[in-house]
Amino acid sequence: MQTRGKKMTFSYNNIGRTLIVISTILSVSLVSWLLANMDAGTSIKPKLTKNTPENPLPRIILLTTTKSCQCTLKRCGAGEKVIREILKKYSGQIVFEKIDYAENEELVTTINSSYKISGLPALLFFDTRKKFAGHLQLFFNKEAILKNLEKIGIKK
């Protein structure tokens, strides 16, 4: 490629490294933005009270997938069913976000590495100050979720 009489050369290795760095920065930025703007919610949308600085709400993130082997899909479906039951009872007290690995692979991978998640489904719990309070993964039941909800200020 000629530019004003000077020859420019491109190294595909450098471009690849640059793209990896940029995608990592964007992923971390996206996770930060997601945690700061949880009110949007996705698939499961219980009625939520307004999450404002004066009235901050605890947050739960469900990491799941719609494309995988049958055993993972079965676990994800069972986990989501338990969450739906709990969200009905605690509607307006929790900010909830569901992220599908099949639709947001890079984001879920970044979250998994940031919070040491090794399998799906996974639930991440954050208190009203957005401080990470714990997680459940692979298999979780109502009792385990309720125990974690208590950690983030939700009473039974």
C-alpha positions as CSV (number, residue, x, y, z in Angstrom):
1,M,0.0,0.0,0.0
2,Q,1.5,3.3,-1.1
3,T,0.9,6.5,0.9
4,R,2.6,9.8,-0.2
5,G,5.6,8.0,-1.5
6,K,6.2,5.9,1.6
7,K,5.5,2.3,1.7
8,M,3.3,1.1,4.5
9,T,3.5,-2.5,5.6
10,F,1.0,-4.3,7.8
11,S,1.8,-7.2,10.1
12,Y,-1.2,-9.5,10.7
13,N,0.3,-10.5,14.0
14,N,0.2,-6.9,15.2
15,I,-3.3,-6.4,13.9
16,G,-4.5,-9.6,15.7
17,R,-2.9,-8.5,19.0
18,T,-4.4,-5.1,18.7
19,L,-7.9,-6.6,18.0
20,I,-7.5,-8.8,21.1
21,V,-6.5,-5.9,23.3
22,I,-9.4,-3.8,22.0
23,S,-12.0,-6.6,22.4
24,T,-10.8,-7.2,26.0
25,I,-11.1,-3.5,26.8
26,L,-14.5,-3.4,25.3
27,S,-15.6,-6.5,27.2
28,V,-14.5,-5.2,30.5
29,S,-16.2,-1.8,29.7
30,L,-19.4,-3.7,28.8
31,V,-19.4,-5.6,32.1
32,S,-18.9,-2.4,34.0
33,W,-21.7,-0.7,32.1
34,L,-23.9,-3.7,32.6
35,L,-23.4,-3.7,36.3
36,A,-24.0,0.0,36.5
37,N,-27.2,-0.1,34.3
38,M,-29.0,-3.3,35.4
39,D,-32.5,-1.8,35.3
40,A,-32.9,-2.8,31.7
41,G,-33.3,-6.5,32.4
42,T,-33.9,-9.0,29.6
43,S,-36.0,-12.2,29.3
44,I,-37.3,-12.4,32.9
45,K,-38.8,-9.0,33.7
46,P,-40.6,-8.9,37.0
47,K,-42.1,-5.5,38.0
48,L,-39.2,-3.6,39.5
49,T,-39.2,-0.6,41.7
50,K,-37.2,2.3,40.3
51,N,-33.5,1.6,41.1
52,T,-32.2,5.1,42.0
53,P,-29.2,6.3,44.0
54,E,-31.6,7.1,46.8
55,N,-33.2,3.6,46.6
56,P,-30.5,1.2,45.3
57,L,-31.5,-2.4,44.9
58,P,-29.4,-5.6,45.0
59,R,-28.6,-7.3,41.7
60,I,-28.7,-10.8,40.4
61,I,-27.2,-11.9,37.1
62,L,-28.2,-15.3,35.6
63,L,-25.7,-16.6,33.1
64,T,-27.3,-19.3,31.0
65,T,-27.3,-20.6,27.4
66,T,-29.8,-21.7,24.8
67,K,-27.4,-23.6,22.7
68,S,-25.4,-26.5,24.2
69,C,-25.5,-30.2,25.0
70,Q,-28.7,-31.6,26.5
71,C,-27.4,-31.9,30.0
72,T,-26.4,-28.2,30.2
73,L,-29.7,-27.1,28.6
74,K,-31.5,-29.2,31.2
75,R,-29.6,-27.5,34.1
76,C,-30.1,-24.1,32.6
77,G,-33.9,-24.7,32.2
78,A,-34.2,-26.0,35.8
79,G,-32.2,-23.1,37.2
80,E,-34.3,-20.5,35.4
81,K,-37.5,-22.1,36.6
82,V,-36.4,-21.8,40.2
83,I,-35.4,-18.1,39.6
84,R,-38.8,-17.3,38.1
85,E,-40.5,-18.6,41.2
86,I,-38.3,-16.5,43.5
87,L,-38.6,-13.4,41.4
88,K,-42.3,-13.5,41.7
89,K,-42.1,-13.4,45.5
90,Y,-39.4,-10.7,45.6
91,S,-40.7,-8.5,42.7
92,G,-39.6,-4.9,43.2
93,Q,-36.8,-5.8,45.6
94,I,-34.2,-7.1,43.1
95,V,-32.6,-5.9,39.8
96,F,-32.4,-9.0,37.6
97,E,-30.4,-9.6,34.4
98,K,-30.3,-12.7,32.3
99,I,-27.4,-13.1,29.9
100,D,-27.4,-15.9,27.3
101,Y,-24.0,-17.3,26.4
102,A,-25.3,-18.2,22.9
103,E,-26.1,-14.5,22.2
104,N,-23.3,-12.9,24.2
105,E,-20.4,-15.3,24.2
106,E,-17.6,-12.7,24.8
107,L,-19.5,-11.0,27.6
108,V,-20.2,-14.2,29.4
109,T,-16.7,-15.4,29.0
110,T,-15.4,-12.2,30.5
111,I,-17.8,-12.4,33.4
112,N,-16.8,-16.1,33.9
113,S,-13.1,-15.3,34.1
114,S,-13.7,-12.2,36.3
115,Y,-15.8,-14.1,38.9
116,K,-14.2,-17.6,38.6
117,I,-17.3,-19.2,37.1
118,S,-16.5,-22.7,35.6
119,G,-19.9,-23.8,34.3
120,L,-23.4,-22.8,33.3
121,P,-25.9,-21.9,34.6
122,A,-24.5,-19.5,37.1
123,L,-26.0,-16.9,39.4
124,L,-24.0,-13.9,40.6
125,F,-25.2,-11.8,43.6
126,F,-24.4,-8.1,44.1
127,D,-25.4,-6.0,47.1
128,T,-26.9,-2.5,46.9
129,R,-23.4,-1.0,46.6
130,K,-22.7,-3.3,43.5
131,K,-20.3,-5.3,45.6
132,F,-20.0,-8.9,44.5
133,A,-21.4,-11.1,47.3
134,G,-21.1,-14.6,45.9
135,H,-22.3,-17.0,43.2
136,L,-23.9,-20.3,42.6
137,Q,-23.1,-22.5,39.5
138,L,-24.2,-25.6,37.7
139,F,-26.8,-26.9,40.1
140,F,-28.7,-24.6,42.5
141,N,-31.9,-24.8,44.4
142,K,-34.3,-22.5,46.1
143,E,-32.7,-22.8,49.5
144,A,-29.2,-21.9,48.2
145,I,-30.6,-18.9,46.3
146,L,-32.5,-17.7,49.4
147,K,-29.4,-18.0,51.5
148,N,-27.5,-15.8,49.0
149,L,-30.4,-13.3,48.8
150,E,-30.0,-12.8,52.6
151,K,-26.3,-11.9,52.0
152,I,-27.4,-9.1,49.7
153,G,-30.1,-7.8,52.0
154,I,-33.2,-9.6,50.9
155,K,-35.1,-11.1,53.8
156,K,-37.1,-14.3,53.5
